[in-house]
Amino acid sequence: MSKESVFQVIKESIVDILPEISTNQIEIALSLQDLGANSIDRMDIIIRSMESLGVKIPLVELARVSNIQGLVDLFYERARA
């Protein structure tokens, strides 16, 4: 699994939860909040992405992530472990 494929999974989750967002609006440097996701939307996106990737990450670690790039990096590391 590559970081690009992790990014694709996250993008699919974002579009599923926030249908008003298209995939071409999603940039890796943005945060979920930048895309208009409220706290419930953000958790739904994260949980859906983790389930799709088959990873489990404690909430404490997720709290340190500030943007989509951080999610990609964290999910990628866990998927490889």
Phi and psi restraints in degrees (range 20) as a CNS / XPLOR table:
assign (resid 1 and name C) (resid 2 and name N)
       (resid 2 and name CA) (resid 2 and name C) 1.0 -101.4 20.0 2
assign (resid 2 and name N) (resid 2 and name CA)
       (resid 2 and name C) (resid 3 and name N) 1.0 166.5 20.0 2
assign (resid 2 and name C) (resid 3 and name N)
       (resid 3 and name CA) (resid 3 and name C) 1.0 -63.8 20.0 2
assign (resid 3 and name N) (resid 3 and name CA)
       (resid 3 and name C) (resid 4 and name N) 1.0 -33.1 20.0 2
assign (resid 3 and name C) (resid 4 and name N)
       (resid 4 and name CA) (resid 4 and name C) 1.0 -64.6 20.0 2
assign (resid 4 and name N) (resid 4 and name CA)
       (resid 4 and name C) (resid 5 and name N) 1.0 -39.4 20.0 2
assign (resid 4 and name C) (resid 5 and name N)
       (resid 5 and name CA) (resid 5 and name C) 1.0 -69.6 20.0 2
assign (resid 5 and name N) (resid 5 and name CA)
       (resid 5 and name C) (resid 6 and name N) 1.0 -33.7 20.0 2
assign (resid 5 and name C) (resid 6 and name N)
       (resid 6 and name CA) (resid 6 and name C) 1.0 -63.9 20.0 2
assign (resid 6 and name N) (resid 6 and name CA)
       (resid 6 and name C) (resid 7 and name N) 1.0 -43.7 20.0 2
assign (resid 6 and name C) (resid 7 and name N)
       (resid 7 and name CA) (resid 7 and name C) 1.0 -60.0 20.0 2
assign (resid 7 and name N) (resid 7 and name CA)
       (resid 7 and name C) (resid 8 and name N) 1.0 -40.2 20.0 2
assign (resid 7 and name C) (resid 8 and name N)
       (resid 8 and name CA) (resid 8 and name C) 1.0 -63.5 20.0 2
assign (resid 8 and name N) (resid 8 and name CA)
       (resid 8 and name C) (resid 9 and name N) 1.0 -41.2 20.0 2
assign (resid 8 and name C) (resid 9 and name N)
       (resid 9 and name CA) (resid 9 and name C) 1.0 -62.2 20.0 2
assign (resid 9 and name N) (resid 9 and name CA)
       (resid 9 and name C) (resid 10 and name N) 1.0 -44.2 20.0 2
assign (resid 9 and name C) (resid 10 and name N)
       (resid 10 and name CA) (resid 10 and name C) 1.0 -63.6 20.0 2
assign (resid 10 and name N) (resid 10 and name CA)
       (resid 10 and name C) (resid 11 and name N) 1.0 -42.6 20.0 2
assign (resid 10 and name C) (resid 11 and name N)
       (resid 11 and name CA) (resid 11 and name C) 1.0 -61.0 20.0 2
assign (resid 11 and name N) (resid 11 and name CA)
       (resid 11 and name C) (resid 12 and name N) 1.0 -42.1 20.0 2
assign (resid 11 and name C) (resid 12 and name N)
       (resid 12 and name CA) (resid 12 and name C) 1.0 -62.4 20.0 2
assign (resid 12 and name N) (resid 12 and name CA)
       (resid 12 and name C) (resid 13 and name N) 1.0 -40.3 20.0 2
assign (resid 12 and name C) (resid 13 and name N)
       (resid 13 and name CA) (resid 13 and name C) 1.0 -64.7 20.0 2
assign (resid 13 and name N) (resid 13 and name CA)
       (resid 13 and name C) (resid 14 and name N) 1.0 -40.8 20.0 2
assign (resid 13 and name C) (resid 14 and name N)
       (resid 14 and name CA) (resid 14 and name C) 1.0 -61.4 20.0 2
assign (resid 14 and name N) (resid 14 and name CA)
       (resid 14 and name C) (resid 15 and name N) 1.0 -46.8 20.0 2
assign (resid 14 and name C) (resid 15 and name N)
       (resid 15 and name CA) (resid 15 and name C) 1.0 -66.2 20.0 2
assign (resid 15 and name N) (resid 15 and name CA)
       (resid 15 and name C) (resid 16 and name N) 1.0 -34.6 20.0 2
assign (resid 15 and name C) (resid 16 and name N)
       (resid 16 and name CA) (resid 16 and name C) 1.0 -66.0 20.0 2
assign (resid 16 and name N) (resid 16 and name CA)
       (resid 16 and name C) (resid 17 and name N) 1.0 -41.0 20.0 2
assign (resid 16 and name C) (resid 17 and name N)
       (resid 17 and name CA) (resid 17 and name C) 1.0 -83.9 20.0 2
assign (resid 17 and name N) (resid 17 and name CA)
       (resid 17 and name C) (resid 18 and name N) 1.0 -35.1 20.0 2
assign (resid 17 and name C) (resid 18 and name N)
       (resid 18 and name CA) (resid 18 and name C) 1.0 -119.0 20.0 2
assign (resid 18 and name N) (resid 18 and name CA)
       (resid 18 and name C) (resid 19 and name N) 1.0 78.5 20.0 2
assign (resid 18 and name C) (resid 19 and name N)
       (resid 19 and name CA) (resid 19 and name C) 1.0 -62.5 20.0 2
assign (resid 19 and name N) (resid 19 and name CA)
       (resid 19 and name C) (resid 20 and name N) 1.0 -16.9 20.0 2
assign (resid 19 and name C) (resid 20 and name N)
       (resid 20 and name CA) (resid 20 and name C) 1.0 -76.8 20.0 2
assign (resid 20 and name N) (resid 20 and name CA)
       (resid 20 and name C) (resid 21 and name N) 1.0 -9.1 20.0 2
assign (resid 20 and name C) (resid 21 and name N)
       (resid 21 and name CA) (resid 21 and name C) 1.0 -98.2 20.0 2
assign (resid 21 and name N) (resid 21 and name CA)
       (resid 21 and name C) (resid 22 and name N) 1.0 132.6 20.0 2
assign (resid 21 and name C) (resid 22 and name N)
       (resid 22 and name CA) (resid 22 and name C) 1.0 -98.5 20.0 2
assign (resid 22 and name N) (resid 22 and name CA)
       (resid 22 and name C) (resid 23 and name N) 1.0 158.3 20.0 2
assign (resid 22 and name C) (resid 23 and name N)
       (resid 23 and name CA) (resid 23 and name C) 1.0 -60.9 20.0 2
assign (resid 23 and name N) (resid 23 and name CA)
       (resid 23 and name C) (resid 24 and name N) 1.0 -29.9 20.0 2
assign (resid 23 and name C) (resid 24 and name N)
       (resid 24 and name CA) (resid 24 and name C) 1.0 -75.0 20.0 2
assign (resid 24 and name N) (resid 24 and name CA)
       (resid 24 and name C) (resid 25 and name N) 1.0 -10.2 20.0 2
assign (resid 24 and name C) (resid 25 and name N)
       (resid 25 and name CA) (resid 25 and name C) 1.0 -85.5 20.0 2
assign (resid 25 and name N) (resid 25 and name CA)
       (resid 25 and name C) (resid 26 and name N) 1.0 -14.3 20.0 2
assign (resid 25 and name C) (resid 26 and name N)
       (resid 26 and name CA) (resid 26 and name C) 1.0 -88.8 20.0 2
assign (resid 26 and name N) (resid 26 and name CA)
       (resid 26 and name C) (resid 27 and name N) 1.0 112.7 20.0 2
assign (resid 26 and name C) (resid 27 and name N)
       (resid 27 and name CA) (resid 27 and name C) 1.0 -111.5 20.0 2
assign (resid 27 and name N) (resid 27 and name CA)
       (resid 27 and name C) (resid 28 and name N) 1.0 143.6 20.0 2
assign (resid 27 and name C) (resid 28 and name N)
       (resid 28 and name CA) (resid 28 and name C) 1.0 -63.9 20.0 2
assign (resid 28 and name N) (resid 28 and name CA)
       (resid 28 and name C) (resid 29 and name N) 1.0 -24.4 20.0 2
assign (resid 28 and name C) (resid 29 and name N)
       (resid 29 and name CA) (resid 29 and name C) 1.0 -82.2 20.0 2
assign (resid 29 and name N) (resid 29 and name CA)
       (resid 29 and name C) (resid 30 and name N) 1.0 -12.7 20.0 2
assign (resid 29 and name C) (resid 30 and name N)
       (resid 30 and name CA) (resid 30 and name C) 1.0 -78.3 20.0 2
assign (resid 30 and name N) (resid 30 and name CA)
       (resid 30 and name C) (resid 31 and name N) 1.0 158.0 20.0 2
assign (resid 30 and name C) (resid 31 and name N)
       (resid 31 and name CA) (resid 31 and name C) 1.0 -96.4 20.0 2
assign (resid 31 and name N) (resid 31 and name CA)
       (resid 31 and name C) (resid 32 and name N) 1.0 164.3 20.0 2
assign (resid 31 and name C) (resid 32 and name N)
       (resid 32 and name CA) (resid 32 and name C) 1.0 -63.1 20.0 2
assign (resid 32 and name N) (resid 32 and name CA)
       (resid 32 and name C) (resid 33 and name N) 1.0 -33.8 20.0 2
assign (resid 32 and name C) (resid 33 and name N)
       (resid 33 and name CA) (resid 33 and name C) 1.0 -64.7 20.0 2
assign (resid 33 and name N) (resid 33 and name CA)
       (resid 33 and name C) (resid 34 and name N) 1.0 -38.2 20.0 2
assign (resid 33 and name C) (resid 34 and name N)
       (resid 34 and name CA) (resid 34 and name C) 1.0 -58.5 20.0 2
assign (resid 34 and name N) (resid 34 and name CA)
       (resid 34 and name C) (resid 35 and name N) 1.0 -30.2 20.0 2
assign (resid 34 and name C) (resid 35 and name N)
       (resid 35 and name CA) (resid 35 and name C) 1.0 -84.9 20.0 2
assign (resid 35 and name N) (resid 35 and name CA)
       (resid 35 and name C) (resid 36 and name N) 1.0 -1.3 20.0 2
assign (resid 35 and name C) (resid 36 and name N)
       (resid 36 and name CA) (resid 36 and name C) 1.0 95.7 20.0 2
assign (resid 36 and name N) (resid 36 and name CA)
       (resid 36 and name C) (resid 37 and name N) 1.0 12.6 20.0 2
assign (resid 36 and name C) (resid 37 and name N)
       (resid 37 and name CA) (resid 37 and name C) 1.0 -79.8 20.0 2
assign (resid 37 and name N) (resid 37 and name CA)
       (resid 37 and name C) (resid 38 and name N) 1.0 127.8 20.0 2
assign (resid 37 and name C) (resid 38 and name N)
       (resid 38 and name CA) (resid 38 and name C) 1.0 -81.3 20.0 2
assign (resid 38 and name N) (resid 38 and name CA)
       (resid 38 and name C) (resid 39 and name N) 1.0 -178.1 20.0 2
assign (resid 38 and name C) (resid 39 and name N)
       (resid 39 and name CA) (resid 39 and name C) 1.0 -62.8 20.0 2
assign (resid 39 and name N) (resid 39 and name CA)
       (resid 39 and name C) (resid 40 and name N) 1.0 -37.2 20.0 2
assign (resid 39 and name C) (resid 40 and name N)
       (resid 40 and name CA) (resid 40 and name C) 1.0 -69.8 20.0 2
assign (resid 40 and name N) (resid 40 and name CA)
       (resid 40 and name C) (resid 41 and name N) 1.0 -43.0 20.0 2
assign (resid 40 and name C) (resid 41 and name N)
       (resid 41 and name CA) (resid 41 and name C) 1.0 -58.1 20.0 2
assign (resid 41 and name N) (resid 41 and name CA)
       (resid 41 and name C) (resid 42 and name N) 1.0 -43.9 20.0 2
assign (resid 41 and name C) (resid 42 and name N)
       (resid 42 and name CA) (resid 42 and name C) 1.0 -61.7 20.0 2
assign (resid 42 and name N) (resid 42 and name CA)
       (resid 42 and name C) (resid 43 and name N) 1.0 -43.6 20.0 2
assign (resid 42 and name C) (resid 43 and name N)
       (resid 43 and name CA) (resid 43 and name C) 1.0 -65.8 20.0 2
assign (resid 43 and name N) (resid 43 and name CA)
       (resid 43 and name C) (resid 44 and name N) 1.0 -40.5 20.0 2
assign (resid 43 and name C) (resid 44 and name N)
       (resid 44 and name CA) (resid 44 and name C) 1.0 -60.9 20.0 2
assign (resid 44 and name N) (resid 44 and name CA)
       (resid 44 and name C) (resid 45 and name N) 1.0 -43.7 20.0 2
assign (resid 44 and name C) (resid 45 and name N)
       (resid 45 and name CA) (resid 45 and name C) 1.0 -63.0 20.0 2
assign (resid 45 and name N) (resid 45 and name CA)
       (resid 45 and name C) (resid 46 and name N) 1.0 -45.6 20.0 2
assign (resid 45 and name C) (resid 46 and name N)
       (resid 46 and name CA) (resid 46 and name C) 1.0 -65.2 20.0 2
assign (resid 46 and name N) (resid 46 and name CA)
       (resid 46 and name C) (resid 47 and name N) 1.0 -45.9 20.0 2
assign (resid 46 and name C) (resid 47 and name N)
       (resid 47 and name CA) (resid 47 and name C) 1.0 -64.3 20.0 2
assign (resid 47 and name N) (resid 47 and name CA)
       (resid 47 and name C) (resid 48 and name N) 1.0 -44.3 20.0 2
assign (resid 47 and name C) (resid 48 and name N)
       (resid 48 and name CA) (resid 48 and name C) 1.0 -62.3 20.0 2
assign (resid 48 and name N) (resid 48 and name CA)
       (resid 48 and name C) (resid 49 and name N) 1.0 -41.1 20.0 2
assign (resid 48 and name C) (resid 49 and name N)
       (resid 49 and name CA) (resid 49 and name C) 1.0 -65.7 20.0 2
assign (resid 49 and name N) (resid 49 and name CA)
       (resid 49 and name C) (resid 50 and name N) 1.0 -44.2 20.0 2
assign (resid 49 and name C) (resid 50 and name N)
       (resid 50 and name CA) (resid 50 and name C) 1.0 -61.9 20.0 2
assign (resid 50 and name N) (resid 50 and name CA)
       (resid 50 and name C) (resid 51 and name N) 1.0 -42.2 20.0 2
assign (resid 50 and name C) (resid 51 and name N)
       (resid 51 and name CA) (resid 51 and name C) 1.0 -63.7 20.0 2
assign (resid 51 and name N) (resid 51 and name CA)
       (resid 51 and name C) (resid 52 and name N) 1.0 -42.5 20.0 2
assign (resid 51 and name C) (resid 52 and name N)
       (resid 52 and name CA) (resid 52 and name C) 1.0 -63.4 20.0 2
assign (resid 52 and name N) (resid 52 and name CA)
       (resid 52 and name C) (resid 53 and name N) 1.0 -35.8 20.0 2
assign (resid 52 and name C) (resid 53 and name N)
       (resid 53 and name CA) (resid 53 and name C) 1.0 -89.9 20.0 2
assign (resid 53 and name N) (resid 53 and name CA)
       (resid 53 and name C) (resid 54 and name N) 1.0 -10.8 20.0 2
assign (resid 53 and name C) (resid 54 and name N)
       (resid 54 and name CA) (resid 54 and name C) 1.0 70.7 20.0 2
assign (resid 54 and name N) (resid 54 and name CA)
       (resid 54 and name C) (resid 55 and name N) 1.0 35.4 20.0 2
assign (resid 54 and name C) (resid 55 and name N)
       (resid 55 and name CA) (resid 55 and name C) 1.0 -119.8 20.0 2
assign (resid 55 and name N) (resid 55 and name CA)
       (resid 55 and name C) (resid 56 and name N) 1.0 154.6 20.0 2
assign (resid 55 and name C) (resid 56 and name N)
       (resid 56 and name CA) (resid 56 and name C) 1.0 -127.4 20.0 2
assign (resid 56 and name N) (resid 56 and name CA)
       (resid 56 and name C) (resid 57 and name N) 1.0 128.7 20.0 2
assign (resid 56 and name C) (resid 57 and name N)
       (resid 57 and name CA) (resid 57 and name C) 1.0 -132.2 20.0 2
assign (resid 57 and name N) (resid 57 and name CA)
       (resid 57 and name C) (resid 58 and name N) 1.0 129.4 20.0 2
assign (resid 57 and name C) (resid 58 and name N)
       (resid 58 and name CA) (resid 58 and name C) 1.0 -62.4 20.0 2
assign (resid 58 and name N) (resid 58 and name CA)
       (resid 58 and name C) (resid 59 and name N) 1.0 146.2 20.0 2
assign (resid 58 and name C) (resid 59 and name N)
       (resid 59 and name CA) (resid 59 and name C) 1.0 -57.7 20.0 2
assign (resid 59 and name N) (resid 59 and name CA)
       (resid 59 and name C) (resid 60 and name N) 1.0 -31.5 20.0 2
assign (resid 59 and name C) (resid 60 and name N)
       (resid 60 and name CA) (resid 60 and name C) 1.0 -59.2 20.0 2
assign (resid 60 and name N) (resid 60 and name CA)
       (resid 60 and name C) (resid 61 and name N) 1.0 -41.8 20.0 2
assign (resid 60 and name C) (resid 61 and name N)
       (resid 61 and name CA) (resid 61 and name C) 1.0 -70.1 20.0 2
assign (resid 61 and name N) (resid 61 and name CA)
       (resid 61 and name C) (resid 62 and name N) 1.0 -36.3 20.0 2
assign (resid 61 and name C) (resid 62 and name N)
       (resid 62 and name CA) (resid 62 and name C) 1.0 -67.5 20.0 2
assign (resid 62 and name N) (resid 62 and name CA)
       (resid 62 and name C) (resid 63 and name N) 1.0 -29.0 20.0 2
assign (resid 62 and name C) (resid 63 and name N)
       (resid 63 and name CA) (resid 63 and name C) 1.0 -63.7 20.0 2
assign (resid 63 and name N) (resid 63 and name CA)
       (resid 63 and name C) (resid 64 and name N) 1.0 -22.8 20.0 2
assign (resid 63 and name C) (resid 64 and name N)
       (resid 64 and name CA) (resid 64 and name C) 1.0 -82.7 20.0 2
assign (resid 64 and name N) (resid 64 and name CA)
       (resid 64 and name C) (resid 65 and name N) 1.0 -10.1 20.0 2
assign (resid 64 and name C) (resid 65 and name N)
       (resid 65 and name CA) (resid 65 and name C) 1.0 -84.3 20.0 2
assign (resid 65 and name N) (resid 65 and name CA)
       (resid 65 and name C) (resid 66 and name N) 1.0 129.7 20.0 2
assign (resid 65 and name C) (resid 66 and name N)
       (resid 66 and name CA) (resid 66 and name C) 1.0 -109.0 20.0 2
assign (resid 66 and name N) (resid 66 and name CA)
       (resid 66 and name C) (resid 67 and name N) 1.0 -14.8 20.0 2
assign (resid 66 and name C) (resid 67 and name N)
       (resid 67 and name CA) (resid 67 and name C) 1.0 -152.1 20.0 2
assign (resid 67 and name N) (resid 67 and name CA)
       (resid 67 and name C) (resid 68 and name N) 1.0 -179.8 20.0 2
assign (resid 67 and name C) (resid 68 and name N)
       (resid 68 and name CA) (resid 68 and name C) 1.0 -64.0 20.0 2
assign (resid 68 and name N) (resid 68 and name CA)
       (resid 68 and name C) (resid 69 and name N) 1.0 -36.2 20.0 2
assign (resid 68 and name C) (resid 69 and name N)
       (resid 69 and name CA) (resid 69 and name C) 1.0 -57.1 20.0 2
assign (resid 69 and name N) (resid 69 and name CA)
       (resid 69 and name C) (resid 70 and name N) 1.0 -41.9 20.0 2
assign (resid 69 and name C) (resid 70 and name N)
       (resid 70 and name CA) (resid 70 and name C) 1.0 -62.9 20.0 2
assign (resid 70 and name N) (resid 70 and name CA)
       (resid 70 and name C) (resid 71 and name N) 1.0 -39.5 20.0 2
assign (resid 70 and name C) (resid 71 and name N)
       (resid 71 and name CA) (resid 71 and name C) 1.0 -64.4 20.0 2
assign (resid 71 and name N) (resid 71 and name CA)
       (resid 71 and name C) (resid 72 and name N) 1.0 -45.2 20.0 2
assign (resid 71 and name C) (resid 72 and name N)
       (resid 72 and name CA) (resid 72 and name C) 1.0 -57.6 20.0 2
assign (resid 72 and name N) (resid 72 and name CA)
       (resid 72 and name C) (resid 73 and name N) 1.0 -49.0 20.0 2
assign (resid 72 and name C) (resid 73 and name N)
       (resid 73 and name CA) (resid 73 and name C) 1.0 -61.1 20.0 2
assign (resid 73 and name N) (resid 73 and name CA)
       (resid 73 and name C) (resid 74 and name N) 1.0 -46.1 20.0 2
assign (resid 73 and name C) (resid 74 and name N)
       (resid 74 and name CA) (resid 74 and name C) 1.0 -66.0 20.0 2
assign (resid 74 and name N) (resid 74 and name CA)
       (resid 74 and name C) (resid 75 and name N) 1.0 -46.7 20.0 2
assign (resid 74 and name C) (resid 75 and name N)
       (resid 75 and name CA) (resid 75 and name C) 1.0 -63.9 20.0 2
assign (resid 75 and name N) (resid 75 and name CA)
       (resid 75 and name C) (resid 76 and name N) 1.0 -39.5 20.0 2
assign (resid 75 and name C) (resid 76 and name N)
       (resid 76 and name CA) (resid 76 and name C) 1.0 -62.3 20.0 2
assign (resid 76 and name N) (resid 76 and name CA)
       (resid 76 and name C) (resid 77 and name N) 1.0 -46.1 20.0 2
assign (resid 76 and name C) (resid 77 and name N)
       (resid 77 and name CA) (resid 77 and name C) 1.0 -60.2 20.0 2
assign (resid 77 and name N) (resid 77 and name CA)
       (resid 77 and name C) (resid 78 and name N) 1.0 -44.6 20.0 2
assign (resid 77 and name C) (resid 78 and name N)
       (resid 78 and name CA) (resid 78 and name C) 1.0 -69.4 20.0 2
assign (resid 78 and name N) (resid 78 and name CA)
       (resid 78 and name C) (resid 79 and name N) 1.0 -36.2 20.0 2
assign (resid 78 and name C) (resid 79 and name N)
       (resid 79 and name CA) (resid 79 and name C) 1.0 -67.2 20.0 2
assign (resid 79 and name N) (resid 79 and name CA)
       (resid 79 and name C) (resid 80 and name N) 1.0 -31.6 20.0 2
assign (resid 79 and name C) (resid 80 and name N)
       (resid 80 and name CA) (resid 80 and name C) 1.0 -78.5 20.0 2
assign (resid 80 and name N) (resid 80 and name CA)
       (resid 80 and name C) (resid 81 and name N) 1.0 -24.6 20.0 2
